[in-house]
Amino acid sequence: MNDTSITIRMNSETKTKAQELFNSLGLDMSTAINMFLNEAIEFQGIPFVIRKYGVGAEKTFIDTSSPAKRSRS
């Protein structure tokens, strides 16, 4: 199998944080991206849940997941 290259654009802060994370896991960026792509192929889709929440949903999620908030309800 022949290797090929791809070029992607991303925010420099995202790149730095991703590199730090992957390095802490013993991976480089190329290996991590290849792992993601292989999982997507195996899964035949994005290998994690993608959701779109309505306005305020994040606040509701945080409020209802807090034990203090639940006990007052």
Sequence and secondary structure as in RCSB ss.txt:
>XXXX:A:sequence
MNDTSITIRMNSETKTKAQELFNSLGLDMSTAINMFLNEAIEFQGIPFVIRKYGVGAEKTFIDTSSPAKRSRS
>XXXX:A:secstr
           HHHHHHHHHHHHHTT  HHHHHHHHHHHHHHHTS SS      TTHHHHHHHHHSHHHHHH 
